[in-house]
């Protein structure tokens, strides 16, 4: 895993932690592949590529601030 992927994974982990503490997701963690991240949203685990996971979490967090 290169440094860009490590940085992206760390960013996704931080965003997931924020979303978890705001109770927007019910779980998160590394996916089965090194380029995936697992997010449990509405009771369903989702395995997303890192960039897609980052976008999902950014959108989720921004929507929660609007409401």
C-alpha positions in Angstrom: 0.0 0.0 0.0 1.5 3.3 -1.0 1.5 6.5 1.1 -1.5 8.0 -0.8 -3.6 5.0 0.0 -2.5 5.0 3.7 -3.4 8.7 3.9 -6.8 8.1 2.3 -7.5 5.1 4.6 -6.6 7.3 7.6 -8.9 10.0 6.4 -11.7 7.5 5.9 -11.1 6.1 9.4 -11.3 9.6 10.9 -14.6 10.4 9.0 -16.1 7.0 10.0 -15.2 7.7 13.6 -17.0 11.0 13.5 -20.0 9.5 11.8 -20.1 6.7 14.4 -20.0 9.1 17.3 -22.8 11.1 15.7 -24.8 7.8 15.4 -25.0 8.1 11.6 -23.4 4.7 11.1 -23.5 1.7 13.4 -20.0 0.3 12.6 -16.9 0.6 10.5 -13.6 -1.0 9.8 -11.1 -2.3 7.3 -12.6 -4.3 4.5 -11.4 -7.7 3.3 -9.3 -6.1 0.6 -6.6 -3.5 1.3 -8.4 -1.0 -1.0 -11.8 -1.4 0.7 -13.5 -0.1 3.8 -16.5 -1.5 5.5 -19.3 0.8 6.8 -22.4 -0.4 8.5 -25.2 1.9 7.5 -28.9 1.3 8.3 -27.9 -2.1 9.6 -26.3 -3.3 6.4 -22.5 -3.7 6.0 -21.2 -2.0 2.8 -17.8 -2.7 1.4 -16.7 0.3 -0.5 -13.5 1.3 -2.3 -11.6 3.9 -0.2 -12.4 6.9 -2.4 -16.1 6.0 -2.5 -16.2 5.4 1.3 -14.6 8.9 1.8 -17.3 10.5 -0.4 -20.1 8.6 1.2 -19.0 9.7 4.7 -18.4 13.3 3.7 -21.9 13.5 2.2 -23.4 11.7 5.2 -21.7 14.1 7.6 -22.6 17.2 5.6 -26.3 16.2 5.4 -26.4 15.7 9.2 -25.1 19.2 9.7 -27.8 20.7 7.5 -30.7 18.9 9.3 
